[in-house]
Amino acid sequence: MDILEQISLKSYNTFGLDVKAQHFCAITSKEDIEQLIKKEWKNFHRHLILGGGSNVLLCKDVEGLVIKNNIVGIEILKEDENNVWVKSYSGTTWHDVVLFCVDKGWYGIENLSLIPGTIGAAPIQNIGAYGAELKDVFVELEAIDLETASTKIFTKEQCQFGYRDSIFKHEAKGKYFIFSVTLKLSKQPNINIAYGDIQKVLEEKNIQSPNAKNISDAVIQIRESKLPNPKDLGNAGSFFKNPEITTTEFNRIQQVFPQIPKYDLANGNKKIPAAWLIEQCGWKGKRIGETGNHAKQALVLVNYGNAKGNEIWQHALHVQQSVQEKFGILLEPEVNVIQ
Ligand SMILES: Cc1cc2nc3c(=O)[nH]c(=O)nc-3n(C[C@H](O)[C@H](O)[C@H](O)COP(=O)(O)OP(=O)(O)OC[C@H]3O[C@@H](n4cnc5c(N)ncnc54)[C@H](O)[C@@H]3O)c2cc1C
């Protein structure tokens, strides 16, 4: 395991930002990360763990040590008539885990097809799409304490999952290396096609009783038609979270903007699509220099090729400010902004 110096991170982040890591190290085993913590940690005042780099905005060169996680592998831990428990090492590509399960006919993560990145980062923001979230199938994860190198298990309850949220964004932030994630999949059909265009795509294909693979294929088709592929246009998916507001706030805004869309939440609050708020402020498809809001999805900020990380961040702040001025709602970034 070599520690390299002044390494370009352009191919390690989906925004395609050409910043440098002052020090860089790729790890492929549990021993690697344990050794790194025990022997090298104190030499670096900052650390950044990178999976697929699909949820980070690197505003400038990264001081300290960047750890690229290449610990991969998928294992079936146990199974019974109805369920199967699958453990994946954290550097495994999330979509590879989805395909592994879908190909075996197991249900639970087909709606989460084609989300970029690694399974190790998936619990951090409790990834979600098309009416499903990681927490629905999550059993536990193994994490390595970045101070002591000891291993700790986090159960679902201990992860404190919320909407694009977990303990790893709060009190456990920056304290652990997530080493493995165990999921419980269902062998029995347990489908959810109510969300988005899944039903429509299945109808177009004349599929009446869809299996996990059919749903996964439909989700892939929809995502490929709507979201820019980072290989063609740098981006990190949705830049902001969909804000949650009280009914009182919602009623206030609805008086001025009667067409405001919302989802009713169990706690009585309303969730507002951030994309709609941003569109109303005129940002959809707007390009400023080398950055801007994607033409098909205003919530996605893009790098047209030569943007600097800080330029994208300043653009994000303008978008945030205009939404706050127009609606009184403060958008919270979903992307991890590394400054
Ligand atoms: C085109 C596109 C579409 C997307 N669509 C969705 C979507 O539908 N739903 C959704 O939820 N997300 C979506 N995302 C966001 C992203 O794919 C997820 O957040 C994903 O889980 C990030 O994984 P990663 O490995 O790339 O994480 P990275 O970007 O590498 O890291 C993200 C954060 O996690 C930390 N981290 C990474 N690995 C570890 C580890 N092993 N231990 C401890 N900390 C770690 C990093 O330090 C960083 O703070 C999308 C992104 C893109 C580019």
The ligand as a MOL file (V3000), in Angstrom:
LIG
                    3D

  0  0  0     0  0            999 V3000
M  V30 BEGIN CTAB
M  V30 COUNTS 53 58 0 0 0
M  V30 BEGIN ATOM
M  V30 1 C -26.0800 10.6410 -11.9870 0
M  V30 2 C -26.2620 10.4660 -10.5000 0
M  V30 3 C -27.4800 10.0140 -10.0170 0
M  V30 4 C -27.6620 9.8300 -8.6410 0
M  V30 5 N -28.8780 9.3710 -8.2020 0
M  V30 6 C -29.0760 9.1540 -6.8840 0
M  V30 7 C -30.3420 8.6530 -6.4170 0
M  V30 8 O -31.2560 8.3660 -7.1970 0
M  V30 9 N -30.4980 8.4640 -5.0910 0
M  V30 10 C -29.4930 8.7450 -4.1990 0
M  V30 11 O -29.7140 8.5400 -2.9930 0
M  V30 12 N -28.2880 9.2120 -4.6100 0
M  V30 13 C -28.0600 9.4210 -5.9200 0
M  V30 14 N -26.8570 9.9090 -6.3570 0
M  V30 15 C -25.8140 10.2450 -5.3610 0
M  V30 16 C -24.7650 9.1160 -5.1380 0
M  V30 17 O -24.8150 8.1790 -6.1700 0
M  V30 18 C -24.9760 8.3900 -3.8030 0
M  V30 19 O -24.9540 9.3040 -2.7340 0
M  V30 20 C -23.9120 7.3210 -3.5450 0
M  V30 21 O -24.2730 6.5630 -2.4100 0
M  V30 22 C -22.5080 7.9050 -3.3590 0
M  V30 23 O -21.5880 6.8240 -3.3680 0
M  V30 24 P -20.0440 7.0630 -3.6110 0
M  V30 25 O -19.3660 5.7670 -3.3710 0
M  V30 26 O -19.8380 7.6710 -4.9500 0
M  V30 27 O -19.7100 8.0910 -2.4610 0
M  V30 28 P -18.6010 9.2420 -2.4810 0
M  V30 29 O -19.0800 10.3660 -3.3240 0
M  V30 30 O -17.2800 8.6750 -2.7800 0
M  V30 31 O -18.6370 9.6710 -0.9490 0
M  V30 32 C -19.7780 10.3010 -0.4060 0
M  V30 33 C -19.5280 10.5580 1.0860 0
M  V30 34 O -19.3990 9.3230 1.7750 0
M  V30 35 C -18.1020 9.1980 2.3920 0
M  V30 36 N -17.7110 7.8000 2.2090 0
M  V30 37 C -17.6250 7.1150 1.0410 0
M  V30 38 N -17.3150 5.8240 1.2810 0
M  V30 39 C -17.1670 5.7020 2.6280 0
M  V30 40 C -16.8240 4.6120 3.4890 0
M  V30 41 N -16.5550 3.3990 3.0230 0
M  V30 42 N -16.7790 4.8530 4.8190 0
M  V30 43 C -17.0280 6.0860 5.3290 0
M  V30 44 N -17.3460 7.1500 4.5660 0
M  V30 45 C -17.4180 6.9540 3.2190 0
M  V30 46 C -17.2360 10.1950 1.6480 0
M  V30 47 O -16.1610 10.6220 2.4590 0
M  V30 48 C -18.2260 11.3050 1.3470 0
M  V30 49 O -18.4180 12.1270 2.4610 0
M  V30 50 C -26.6250 10.1000 -7.7280 0
M  V30 51 C -25.3810 10.5460 -8.2260 0
M  V30 52 C -25.2050 10.7150 -9.5940 0
M  V30 53 C -23.8720 11.1580 -10.1180 0
M  V30 END ATOM
M  V30 BEGIN BOND
M  V30 1 1 1 2
M  V30 2 1 2 3
M  V30 3 2 2 52
M  V30 4 2 3 4
M  V30 5 1 4 5
M  V30 6 1 4 50
M  V30 7 2 5 6
M  V30 8 1 6 7
M  V30 9 1 6 13
M  V30 10 2 7 8
M  V30 11 1 7 9
M  V30 12 1 9 10
M  V30 13 2 10 11
M  V30 14 1 10 12
M  V30 15 2 12 13
M  V30 16 1 13 14
M  V30 17 1 14 15
M  V30 18 1 14 50
M  V30 19 1 15 16
M  V30 20 1 16 17
M  V30 21 1 16 18
M  V30 22 1 18 19
M  V30 23 1 18 20
M  V30 24 1 20 21
M  V30 25 1 20 22
M  V30 26 1 22 23
M  V30 27 1 23 24
M  V30 28 2 24 25
M  V30 29 1 24 26
M  V30 30 1 24 27
M  V30 31 1 27 28
M  V30 32 2 28 29
M  V30 33 1 28 30
M  V30 34 1 28 31
M  V30 35 1 31 32
M  V30 36 1 32 33
M  V30 37 1 33 34
M  V30 38 1 33 48
M  V30 39 1 34 35
M  V30 40 1 35 36
M  V30 41 1 35 46
M  V30 42 1 36 37
M  V30 43 1 36 45
M  V30 44 2 37 38
M  V30 45 1 38 39
M  V30 46 1 39 40
M  V30 47 2 39 45
M  V30 48 1 40 41
M  V30 49 2 40 42
M  V30 50 1 42 43
M  V30 51 2 43 44
M  V30 52 1 44 45
M  V30 53 1 46 47
M  V30 54 1 46 48
M  V30 55 1 48 49
M  V30 56 2 50 51
M  V30 57 1 51 52
M  V30 58 1 52 53
M  V30 END BOND
M  V30 END CTAB
M  END
